[in-house]
Each structure stands twice: as structure tokens, then as C-alpha cells.
Amino acid sequence: MKRFIVTLAILCVIVVAVVGAFVESGVYNIGADDHHTKPVYALMQTLRARSIAHHARDIKVPNLDDQQLILKGAGQYAAMCTGCHLKPGMADSEIRPGLYPQPPNLSRERIEPREAFWVIKHGIKMSAMPAWGASHDDATIWSMVAFLRKLPGMTPEQYKDIVARAPPDEDMDMDDDNQGETHPHDAADMKGMLMPGDAAHNANPEKTQP
């Protein structure tokens, strides 16, 4: 038994030394355009899913059917999220093709409210998902969750309408000279995030449909 423990300890030291040498060598390509192997990707996906589920399990969900909460969330989503997570009628964005792992298209995917709240608030390590809780309170984050429940299946026209009716986004740093002339979410709705090859957008960006 003692010999087994010693052998195991030696093996552990060797493994740590090999891993340390590999990391220190710098040969691993950390570039986002060089994707993980399938086993590594599967491991990271499982780790992410289980971590989110574990940390979100005791979160208390408020009433997400409040129309004012949903309206506020529409404005927040338009201001902060469409570049990565898209919107109805938006096929791609300038930043999205270079993101790895690829963010979900939230205009097509249903979300679990507790998990969505946790992810929006805390973000995800080594991804493009920031921790919005550093700059937004829980009530604002819940408004985004409330809107995300309604987003899948929404038409481009319905999306445009609800964003237009959203209250002004007080979190956006808008120029005082522009207030009253342009709806905050029109400016913040990432019109520059459309793909450069979008002819309609390039020809007349102010009239591009969502």
C-alpha cells in the first residue's frame, strides 16, 4: 500500500511538471480562431452548463410578466446585446463571426430565467460575455430576462415597435444635445454592427430595418 501511494505521488508530480512545462512553453494557440479539440470543447461546455445551473439554482424569480419590466428590458437589450446575440431579422453582426465560443442567437432560443439572470449578472470567464452586474442593478437585469422570455418568435416589426416604446435608457451615456431628437435605443441598437456587406444598410443606414 505504501509503495502504491509513493508511486501515485510520483505520477502526480510528473503530470504537474509536464502540464507546467506545456503552459510555460507557450506553444498552445490561445487565438479565438483556433478552436478547441472536440473533447476539450465538450468538457468546457459541460463545466459551463453545470456551473451556471449550480449557482443559479436558489435565485428567486420575480414577476416577469410585468409589461413595464418587459419594455425596459427591450431597451436594455437593444442598447447592449444585439451585436453578439442578434435580434429578429438580423442574420449576423460585425463582431459575432470572430467570437468563440459563438454566443447564442437569443431571438431564436428560449432561456431559463434563473440561469439567464446569473449569466447576465456575473458573465462567463474566457468568453465575450461581460458581468453586467458591475454596472447594472438586479432590477435592470431582471428586466432583460423578462424581455428575453418574449423575444423568440418575435417578428422584426414587433421587435422594432417594442424597442421604440421602451423607456429611455438611463445607463447609456447620451449626449445632451441629442436628447429629444433621437430615441436612445435607435442610436444604441448597434446599427454599425450589421455586416459591412449589407447593401441596404450601407446605402441608407438610417432606414435599415431591424
C-alpha positions, -999 to +999 in steps of 0.1 A: +000+000+000+028+024+009+045+016-024+013+024-043+009+057-026+045+067-034+041+056-070+009+077-072+026+107-057+054+104-082+030+102-111+011+133-099+044+152-097+053+141-132+019+151-146+021+186-129+056+190-142+045+181-178+015+204-177+036+232-162+062+228-190+035+228-216+019+260-203+053+277-199+063+268-234+036+289-250+031+265-278-007+263-272-025+286-296-048+308-275-062+325-305-100+326-308-098+315-345-080+282-335-108+262-319-105+237-291-104+200-298-138+182-295-130+166-261-118+199-246-147+218-260-172+192-247-155+194-213-157+232-212-194+232-223-203+207-196-184+227-170-201+259-180-236+244-180-232+227-146-216+257-130-244+280-142-271+256-131-254+251-097-250+288-089-284+298-103-305+272-085-315+292-055-323+325-073-358+338-066-376+348-098-398+379-096-429+385-117-416+386-153-449+393-169-449+429-158-453+449-191-432+478-179-404+454-169-405+439-203-405+473-220-375+483-200-357+451-209-364+457-246-344+489-244-316+474-224-313+445-249-313+469-279-286+490-263-263+463-251-269+429-266-277+428-303-241+429-315-235+395-300-269+379-296-287+394-326-324+404-330-353+394-352-344+399-388-307+403-381-286+375-396-251+385-383-230+413-370-195+426-375-183+412-342-201+379-340-181+358-366-149+364-346-164+353-312-155+319-298-174+302-284-203+316-306-229+334-285-265+320-287-289+338-310-314+348-283-340+358-309-344+321-315-335+304-282-356+301-251-339+308-218-342+296-183-349+327-162-326+319-132-297+309-154-302+339-177-301+363-147-270+347-133-251+348-166-261+384-173-251+395-138-219+375-135-207+370-170-187+339-182-149+336-179-128+335-211-157+344-233-172+377-247-199+377-220-193+405-196-206+407-160-233+434-164-239+433-126-208+455-123-227+484-138-264+474-136-287+466-106-307+435-102-339+451-112-325+461-146-310+427-151-344+411-144-360+434-170-336+419-196-346+384-185-383+394-188-378+406-223-357+376-233-387+354-225-407+372-251-380+376-278-380+342-295-406+342-323-409+380-323-411+395-358-387+423-369-417+447-369-428+436-334-392+440-321-389+475-336-422+485-321-414+473-286-379+489-286-394+522-298-418+521-268-391+513-243-383+540-217-351+560-221-320+540-211-306+559-182-275+537-183-265+549-217-241+580-218-261+600-243-250+635-255-274+661-240-276+679-274-291+648-289-318+642-263-353+647-277-340+643-313-332+606-315-346+578-294-317+565-272-323+530-284-322+540-321-287+552-316-277+523-293-292+495-314-259+487-329-267+498-364-229+497-371-229+460-361-246+449-393-222+431-417-202+455-439-216+437-470-252+446-461-261+467-492-293+480-478-276+492-446-247+508-465-269+525-489-293+540-463-283+531-427-310+553-412-337+533-428-323+498-423-350+475-408-342+456-376 
